[in-house]
Amino acid sequence: MQGRRSVLLPDGTIAAGAKSRMEEEFLLEALRWMMKSRLYDQRVIALQRQGQFGVFS
């Protein structure tokens, strides 16, 4: 069993030698989808609060 590895230091900076095992293009695509999801959530919540969208949780 392996121990924990810290990637971020307590001040939020990246630890020396820390590398991602994922390709940069995959990470960028994941970020794009997260941003689209956040935008969708914001729009749907606004519509729901106005009574223009049924059930959303």
C-alpha positions, -999 to 999 in steps of 0.1 A, spaced: 0 0 0 14 34 -10 13 64 12 -2 98 3 14 121 -20 9 158 -17 6 178 -49 -3 211 -34 16 228 -6 -3 244 23 0 278 6 -17 264 -26 14 262 -48 23 231 -67 49 209 -50 82 205 -67 83 175 -90 45 171 -91 32 160 -125 -2 150 -138 -7 115 -151 -34 128 -175 -27 144 -208 -31 182 -210 -58 179 -238 -79 156 -216 -77 180 -187 -87 210 -209 -117 190 -223 -127 181 -187 -125 218 -177 -146 228 -207 -173 203 -197 -172 215 -160 -176 251 -172 -205 242 -195 -221 223 -166 -218 252 -142 -233 276 -168 -262 252 -174 -268 249 -136 -268 287 -132 -293 292 -160 -316 264 -149 -316 276 -113 -324 312 -124 -353 298 -145 -366 277 -117 -366 306 -93 -387 326 -118 -411 297 -120 -402 290 -156 -386 256 -150 -402 226 -134 -382 204 -111 -345 208 -108 -323 198 -78 
